[in-house]
Amino acid sequence: MAWSAVQAGHHKALVAGNAVLVTVLVFSMLTLLVASVDHLVKAHNFLDVGPVVVADRYDRSHTEMQERLETNREALRL
């Protein structure tokens, strides 16, 4: 917006600046699209045929995880 305001009287500079901005916008959108698709593939195991392994923090309750932490701390202390 600042580029457009400063170069409002110079058509060539305005068009050149907009071309740079459009190029950056296109590459940014492509990067977001690729990152989103990559995240979805990794998150949903589309390519993995085997069973999904769920981390303990999602499979157990907060209380169970707290007890396990205390047990591990005590074992380390001993």
C-alpha positions as CSV (number, residue, x, y, z in Angstrom):
1,M,0.0,0.0,0.0
2,A,2.9,2.4,0.8
3,W,4.5,1.6,-2.5
4,S,1.3,2.4,-4.3
5,A,0.9,5.6,-2.4
6,V,4.4,6.8,-3.1
7,Q,4.5,5.8,-6.7
8,A,1.0,6.9,-7.6
9,G,2.2,9.4,-10.2
10,H,4.7,7.0,-11.9
11,H,2.8,4.3,-13.8
12,K,5.9,2.2,-14.7
13,A,7.2,2.0,-11.1
14,L,3.7,1.3,-9.9
15,V,3.2,-1.6,-12.3
16,A,6.7,-3.0,-11.5
17,G,6.1,-2.8,-7.8
18,N,2.7,-4.6,-8.2
19,A,4.4,-7.3,-10.2
20,V,6.8,-8.0,-7.4
21,L,3.9,-8.0,-4.9
22,V,1.8,-10.4,-7.0
23,T,4.8,-12.7,-7.4
24,V,5.4,-12.8,-3.6
25,L,1.7,-13.3,-3.0
26,V,1.6,-16.3,-5.4
27,F,4.6,-17.9,-3.9
28,S,3.3,-17.4,-0.4
29,M,0.0,-19.0,-1.3
30,L,1.8,-21.9,-2.9
31,T,3.9,-22.4,0.2
32,L,0.8,-22.4,2.4
33,L,-0.9,-24.8,0.1
34,V,2.0,-27.3,0.1
35,A,2.4,-27.0,3.9
36,S,-1.3,-27.6,4.4
37,V,-1.3,-30.7,2.2
38,D,1.8,-32.0,3.8
39,H,0.3,-31.5,7.3
40,L,-2.9,-33.3,6.3
41,V,-1.0,-36.3,4.8
42,K,1.1,-36.6,8.0
43,A,-1.8,-36.0,10.4
44,H,-4.2,-38.5,8.9
45,N,-1.7,-41.2,7.8
46,F,-3.2,-41.3,4.3
47,L,-0.1,-43.2,3.0
48,D,0.2,-45.6,6.0
49,V,-1.8,-48.8,5.7
50,G,-0.9,-50.1,9.2
51,P,-2.5,-49.2,12.5
52,V,-2.3,-45.7,13.8
53,V,-0.1,-45.2,16.9
54,V,-1.6,-42.7,19.3
55,A,0.7,-40.9,21.8
56,D,0.1,-41.6,25.5
57,R,-0.9,-38.0,26.1
58,Y,-3.9,-38.4,23.9
59,D,-4.8,-41.9,25.0
60,R,-4.6,-41.5,28.8
61,S,-6.3,-39.1,31.2
62,H,-4.5,-36.2,32.9
63,T,-4.5,-38.1,36.2
64,E,-2.9,-41.2,34.8
65,M,-0.2,-39.1,33.1
66,Q,0.5,-37.3,36.3
67,E,0.8,-40.5,38.3
68,R,3.1,-41.9,35.6
69,L,5.2,-38.8,35.9
70,E,5.5,-39.1,39.6
71,T,6.4,-42.7,39.3
72,N,9.2,-41.9,36.8
73,R,10.5,-39.1,39.0
74,E,10.6,-41.4,42.0
75,A,12.4,-44.0,40.0
76,L,15.0,-41.5,38.8
77,R,15.4,-40.1,42.3
78,L,16.2,-43.6,43.6
